[in-house]
């Protein structure tokens, strides 16, 4: 029981950031590291940044974009879609959603249990 209460307390201290990051990653079929300039370009095009990126330290710019758009990014370097050192070290990430997700389906908005 003591371990469980410690885990819940830690979850609250992190404001559920790890749960929300895993939730966002679960919606991605691909992940790519890109330059900050290209990530900002995607945001200017209307791809909304995922809020969980700003809750990480250091903050990250995480956006979802279609595979066809990501293919046109010169700096896009593929990563495995999982929590890893490479993913956590990346300053800017572009995630490709699974084709079954619709624009009306909210990504990463679920609150931690």
N, C-alpha and C positions, 0 to 999 in steps of 0.2 A: 504494500500500500504506500509506503514511503517513496519508493521509486516512481510510482505512478503520479503522486502529487508533485514531485520534483519535475517530471516531464511536462505536466500541465502548466506549472509555474513558468518553466522556460518557454513554452509555447506562447504564453501571454507576453513575456518580456520581449520576444522577437516580433510581437504583433502578428504572429501567424505567417511571417514572411516565407518560411521554408515550405509550408503547406501551399501557399499561394503560388510560389515559384514552380513547385512540382505540378500544380494544377494547370498553369500556363503551358508548361512543357508537355503535359499530357495531350494538349490540343495540337501539337506540332508534329508534322511528319518529317520535317527537315529543320536543321538549325545551321546558321551561317554566321561567321564573324565578318563584320564589315567595318570600313572606316567611319569615323564620326561624321564626316561630310556626307557620305552616302546615306547614313542612317537619318540624318537631318533632312536630306532630300526626300526620303520616303515619308517623313512626317509632314513636310510641306505639301506633298501630293495627297495627303488626307489619311494616311495610315496612322492610326492613333497609337501613341506609346502605351505600353502596359504599365500601370501604376506600380506594380511590384518591383520594377527595375529601380525606382527611386528609393525604395525602402532598403535596398541592399547597400552594403558599404564595401568598396566605393560604389556609388550609384551607377547603374547601367541603363542604356537606352535600348529597350526591347520593343520591337514592332513585328507585327504579322504582315506578310505581303505574299501575293500569289507567286507560284514557282516561276512563271514566265517573267515576272518583274525581277525576281532575284537573279535569274539567269543573265540579265543584262547588267548586273552590278559587277564592275571590274575587280573589286577587291574581295568579293564573296569567297570565303574559305569554309568548306563544310566541316561541321562538327557532329559528333554523336549526340542524339537528343537524350541526354541524361545529365544528372548532376555530376560534373567532373571538374578537375582543376582547370582544364582549358576553357570550359564554359564559364566558370566563375571568374577567370582572369580577363575575359573579353570585356571590353568597354562598351561595345555596341553589338547587339545580336538581332538578326532578322530570322524570324521563324516562318515556316511555310505551313499553313493550316491543312489538316486533312480535307479532302474534297467534300466530305459529307457535312462539314460545318457550314452553316448559313450565316449571312451577316447579322441576322436577328439573334443568333445564339451567342450569349455573352461568354467571353473567355476570361477565365481566371477570376471571376467575380464571386465565386462561392466563398463563404466565410468558413474559417476553420471550425471543426466540430467542438 
